[in-house]
Amino acid sequence: MSPMALATLGVSVSKSLNIPPIAGAIVGVLIGGIWMLITEDEQQQPLHPTYRRQYYCNNCDRSFSPNLRN
């Protein structure tokens, strides 16, 4: 559902409804742009939060990974 595909669809629908084709193209581009923004946001956000275990030292105020070996 790219903006160009929806603009083409909007032109054909507007022609069949006796509306100027440019109006259908503009509406199609706007809907396609909004659709891309919505789907882009969903793809970038992880589905589940990622947790990292760390140990905190109260004496030196530092965090350490449990994989750290002395």
Secondary structure, DSSP 8 states (H G I E B T S, - for coil): --HHHHHHHHHHHHHHTT--HHHHHHHHHHHHHHHHHHHHHHHHS-SS------EEETTTTEEE-TT---
